[in-house]
């Protein structure tokens, strides 16, 4: 079931990363945007990802290196870019 919330008066889909569209704030500076549900009715906009880079999830060495570098085993806060980057990897 899809969850929706309100962010600055707009209805947004929660916890669903997507590409930043041209003309949207952050386009060209970051690759993805997600509206994170922080609980108790709080919604936060999180932008993450380097626009020119690919996510090489299929490469085991690259995946292990990224997850070790970002310390993904301890990322628990949905309000951070690190959490969502680790989820993509």
C-alpha positions, 0 to 999 in steps of 0.5 A: 500500500502506498503511503502519502503525506503532506509536505509544505501543503502538497500531497507527496508519496512517502519513502519512495526515491525518484529522480529529480526532474529538470526545473525542480530544486536540486536538479543538476546538483543531486540525483534523487529526491525522497520524502521521508516519513519521520513519524508523528506526522513529520515529513522531510525532503531528502536529496542525495546522489551524485548526478554524474555517477552510476550505481554499480550494485551488480559489481560486488567489489564496488558494492562492498567498498561503497557500503564500507565507506558509507558505514551502511551497517549503522545507518538507521535515520530515514531523514539522512542522505546516507540512509537512502544512498545505502538503500539504493546500494 
